[in-house]
């Protein structure tokens, strides 16, 4: 379900509910919220203790009666009530009062490609709980392509790859629509999990939840390419004794562990290209792939895709906010609709 540009121009605010971060764009004010999709709850009283960055820092460091939850998983709202409470606190009283004064408050939201009706309904109910009288849904692939400046309305191929925390979406766009697309259930979290499993199996080491990020472990320098650092020292907890321990690991072995989930991404790109008309594939040979999303910043990922596909690979400017920026462009009316007038008989 994708709303028309005319419907989006009537919206007052837009929300990108991601598995990793939540972003809110308010018409006329710009991006007002860019925080992790995390909330901390007191299980004794049910009170919300913290949201956003502060709640994320609490992960793994709380007493037993405080639970850190993520109401969004894989771009889908899994806990509507908690998502509403999180959004209310992220927006703040002043911004919520300003939005409530709008007559017939309308909202727009990103949804993953081919999301099922239940997932779409959960997103709609979340925003209706914030006071929206109507919610327009936009495919994340279209919003991200608009946000990074791709000429999606032209009769030529553009290929976009949305690298999220829980999934990667790949699509070829032309004439303002999706020609072929694939959603691969592999994202930044899968890369983190592959590193954690490798360190646990090969070094009997458990990492703190805040130290799992690939940039902090072995992917500094030139990233997942072989020209990166040969070894790195990390700190964690010994699986057997539970005591803190530091080990020096071979980054080549870590790169091999990461290749497994990334192979699924390469397979998804190949499937999209095979299903794409030959004329559009010829366009992509010159234009290549545009990478957006937070996981697009994984060092060396663009170089790996370039070597595997033989196509140019580009990373968008500020790739993590492209989707909500695209929604903002539509809300502000900066995107001209594509008009295809039927020929008269």
C-alpha positions in Angstrom: 0.0 0.0 0.0 1.5 3.3 -1.1 -0.2 6.6 -0.8 -0.3 9.2 -3.6 1.6 12.4 -3.5 -1.6 14.4 -3.1 -2.6 12.4 0.0 0.9 12.8 1.5 0.8 16.6 1.0 -2.1 16.7 3.4 -0.2 14.9 6.1 1.2 16.8 9.1 3.9 14.5 10.3 5.8 11.3 9.2 7.2 8.4 11.2 9.9 5.9 10.3 9.6 3.1 12.9 12.8 1.1 12.4 14.1 -1.9 14.4 17.1 0.2 15.4 15.9 3.8 15.4 12.7 5.8 15.4 12.6 9.0 13.4 9.8 11.6 13.2 9.5 14.4 10.6 7.0 17.2 11.3 5.9 19.4 8.4 7.4 22.8 8.6 9.8 21.8 11.4 11.9 19.1 9.9 13.4 16.1 11.6 12.5 16.4 15.3 13.2 12.9 16.6 16.1 10.5 15.8 16.4 8.1 18.7 16.9 4.3 19.2 13.7 2.3 19.3 14.2 1.3 22.9 12.2 1.8 26.1 12.9 0.8 29.7 10.0 -0.2 31.9 9.6 -0.8 35.7 7.9 -4.2 35.8 6.7 -3.6 39.4 4.7 -0.5 38.6 4.5 -0.5 34.8 6.0 3.0 34.6 8.1 4.0 31.7 11.6 4.9 33.0 13.5 5.9 29.9 13.3 5.9 26.1 15.8 6.4 23.3 19.5 6.7 23.9 19.3 6.6 27.7 17.2 3.4 27.5 19.7 1.8 25.1 22.6 2.6 27.4 20.7 0.7 30.1 20.6 -2.5 28.1 22.3 -5.3 30.1 22.9 -3.0 33.1 19.5 -3.0 34.8 18.3 -4.7 38.0 15.8 -7.5 37.7 12.7 -5.2 38.0 13.6 -3.0 35.1 13.1 -4.5 31.6 14.5 -2.9 28.4 12.2 -3.6 25.5 12.2 -3.0 21.7 8.6 -2.5 20.5 9.6 -2.6 16.9 11.2 -5.7 15.2 12.2 -5.9 11.6 10.3 -2.7 10.7 7.1 -4.1 12.3 5.5 -2.9 15.5 5.2 -5.9 17.8 4.0 -4.1 20.9 1.5 -1.3 19.9 1.0 0.1 23.4 4.7 0.3 24.2 5.4 1.9 20.7 2.7 4.5 21.4 4.2 5.3 24.9 7.7 5.5 23.4 6.6 7.9 20.7 4.8 10.1 23.1 7.9 10.6 25.2 10.2 11.0 22.2 7.9 13.7 20.8 7.6 15.6 24.1 4.6 17.5 25.4 5.2 20.7 23.4 5.3 18.9 20.1 2.3 16.7 20.9 0.2 19.8 21.8 1.2 21.4 18.6 0.2 18.4 16.5 -3.1 18.0 18.4 -4.1 21.5 17.4 -4.1 20.4 13.7 -7.6 19.9 12.3 -8.0 16.2 11.2 -4.4 15.3 12.1 -2.9 13.1 9.3 0.3 11.0 9.5 2.5 9.1 7.1 4.6 6.1 7.9 7.2 3.8 6.2 6.4 0.1 5.8 8.8 -2.6 4.6 8.3 -3.9 1.1 5.6 -6.6 0.9 4.7 -6.2 4.6 1.6 -8.2 5.5 -1.7 -6.6 6.3 -1.3 -7.3 10.1 2.0 -5.4 10.1 0.5 -2.5 8.3 -2.5 -2.5 10.7 -0.1 -2.4 13.7 1.6 0.7 12.3 -1.7 2.4 11.6 -3.0 1.7 15.1 0.2 3.0 16.7 -0.2 6.4 15.0 -3.9 6.5 15.5 -3.2 6.1 19.2 -1.1 9.3 19.0 -4.2 11.2 17.7 -3.9 10.7 13.9 -7.3 10.6 12.2 -5.8 9.1 9.0 -2.5 7.3 8.3 -0.9 7.0 4.9 1.6 4.2 4.3 4.6 4.5 2.0 6.9 1.7 0.9 10.3 2.2 2.5 12.0 1.6 -0.8 10.2 4.5 -2.5 10.7 6.8 0.5 14.4 6.0 0.7 14.9 6.5 -3.0 13.3 9.9 -2.9 15.3 10.8 0.2 18.6 10.1 -1.4 17.8 12.0 -4.6 17.3 9.2 -7.1 15.3 10.1 -10.2 12.6 7.6 -9.5 10.0 9.3 -11.7 12.0 8.9 -14.9 11.8 6.1 -17.4 15.1 4.7 -16.5 16.4 2.1 -14.0 17.6 3.0 -10.5 18.6 0.3 -8.0 18.3 0.9 -4.3 19.5 -1.2 -1.4 18.0 -0.4 2.1 20.3 -1.9 4.7 18.4 -2.1 7.9 19.1 -3.6 11.3 16.8 -6.7 10.8 16.4 -6.9 7.0 17.9 -5.8 3.7 15.6 -4.6 0.9 16.7 -4.5 -2.7 14.7 -3.0 -5.6 14.8 -1.7 -9.1 12.7 1.4 -9.6 11.4 3.0 -12.8 8.6 5.5 -13.6 8.0 6.0 -9.9 7.2 2.4 -9.1 8.9 -0.8 -8.1 9.8 -3.1 -11.0 11.3 -6.0 -9.0 12.1 -6.2 -5.3 13.4 -8.6 -2.7 13.3 -8.5 1.1 16.2 -10.5 2.6 15.9 -11.2 6.4 19.6 -10.3 7.0 20.7 -7.0 8.4 23.1 -5.4 10.7 21.9 -7.6 13.6 22.7 -10.7 11.7 26.3 -9.5 11.2 26.6 -8.7 14.9 25.2 -12.2 15.8 27.7 -13.9 13.4 30.6 -12.1 15.2 29.2 -13.0 18.7 28.9 -16.7 17.7 32.4 -16.8 16.3 34.0 -15.3 19.4 32.0 -17.7 21.6 32.9 -20.8 19.7 36.5 -20.0 18.8 37.6 -18.0 21.9 35.0 -18.9 24.6 34.4 -15.2 25.0 31.1 -13.4 25.6 30.9 -9.8 24.6 28.9 -7.1 26.4 25.8 -6.1 24.4 27.1 -2.6 23.9 30.4 -3.9 22.4 29.0 -6.1 19.7 29.0 -3.4 17.0 31.2 -4.4 14.1 32.9 -1.0 14.0 34.1 -1.6 17.6 35.4 -5.1 17.1 37.3 -5.9 13.9 36.0 -3.8 11.1 38.0 -0.7 11.7 40.5 0.5 9.1 39.4 -0.8 5.7 36.5 -2.8 7.1 35.7 -6.3 5.9 38.2 -6.2 3.1 41.5 -8.1 3.4 43.5 -4.8 3.5 42.1 -4.1 7.0 44.1 -4.7 10.3 45.4 -8.2 10.8 44.5 -8.5 14.5 42.7 -6.6 17.2 42.3 -6.9 21.0 38.9 -7.1 22.5 37.6 -7.4 26.1 34.8 -9.6 27.3 33.8 -12.3 29.7 35.1 -15.8 29.8 32.4 -18.4 29.1 33.7 -21.0 31.5 34.9 -18.9 34.5 32.7 -15.7 34.1 35.8 -13.6 34.7 36.8 -10.6 32.5 39.4 -11.6 29.8 41.1 -9.9 26.9 42.0 -11.8 23.7 43.7 -10.8 20.5 41.8 -12.2 17.5 42.6 -12.6 13.9 40.4 -10.3 11.9 40.6 -12.6 8.8 38.7 -15.2 10.7 36.1 -12.6 11.8 35.7 -11.5 8.1 35.1 -15.1 7.1 32.4 -15.4 9.8 30.7 -12.2 8.5 30.7 -13.4 4.9 28.0 -16.1 5.7 25.1 -13.7 6.4 26.3 -11.3 3.7 26.1 -14.1 1.1 22.3 -14.1 1.4 22.4 -10.4 0.5 24.4 -11.1 -2.6 21.9 -13.8 -3.5 19.0 -11.4 -3.1 20.7 -8.8 -5.4 21.2 -11.6 -8.0 17.6 -12.6 -7.9 16.4 -9.0 -8.4 18.6 -8.6 -11.4 17.5 -11.9 -12.9 13.8 -10.9 -12.7 14.5 -7.4 -14.1 13.9 -6.6 -17.8 17.2 -6.5 -19.8 16.8 -2.8 -20.8 16.7 -1.8 -17.2 19.7 -4.0 -16.3 21.6 -2.2 -19.0 20.9 1.1 -17.3 22.1 -0.3 -14.0 25.5 -1.2 -15.5 26.3 2.5 -15.5 24.3 3.8 -12.5 24.9 0.9 -10.2 23.5 0.4 -6.7 22.6 3.2 -4.2 23.0 2.0 -0.5 20.9 3.6 2.2 20.1 2.6 5.8 22.2 2.5 9.0 23.9 -0.8 8.1 25.2 0.7 4.8 27.9 2.4 6.9 29.4 -1.0 7.6 33.0 -0.4 6.4 34.0 -2.4 3.3 30.4 -3.5 2.5 30.2 -1.3 -0.6 33.6 -2.6 -1.8 32.5 -6.2 -1.3 29.3 -5.6 -3.3 31.4 -3.9 -6.0 33.7 -6.9 -6.4 30.8 -9.4 -6.3 28.5 -7.7 -8.8 30.9 -5.7 -11.0 28.6 -2.8 -10.7 29.2 0.7 -9.3 28.1 1.0 -5.6 27.4 4.3 -4.0 26.5 5.2 -0.4 24.0 8.0 0.0 24.8 11.1 2.0 23.5 10.4 5.6 22.1 7.0 4.5 20.5 6.4 7.9 17.9 9.1 7.5 17.1 8.8 3.8 13.7 7.1 4.3 12.3 9.8 6.7 13.9 12.5 4.6 12.0 11.1 1.6 8.8 11.2 3.5 9.5 14.8 4.5 10.1 15.8 0.8 6.7 14.3 0.0 5.0 16.0 2.9 6.4 19.4 2.0 5.3 19.0 -1.7 8.8 19.2 -3.1 8.3 16.1 -5.3 6.4 16.6 -8.6 4.0 13.8 -9.4 4.5 11.8 -12.6 1.6 12.5 -15.0 0.9 10.0 -17.7 -2.0 11.4 -19.7 -3.9 8.7 -21.7 -3.8 9.2 -25.4 -7.0 10.4 -27.0 -8.6 8.0 -29.5 
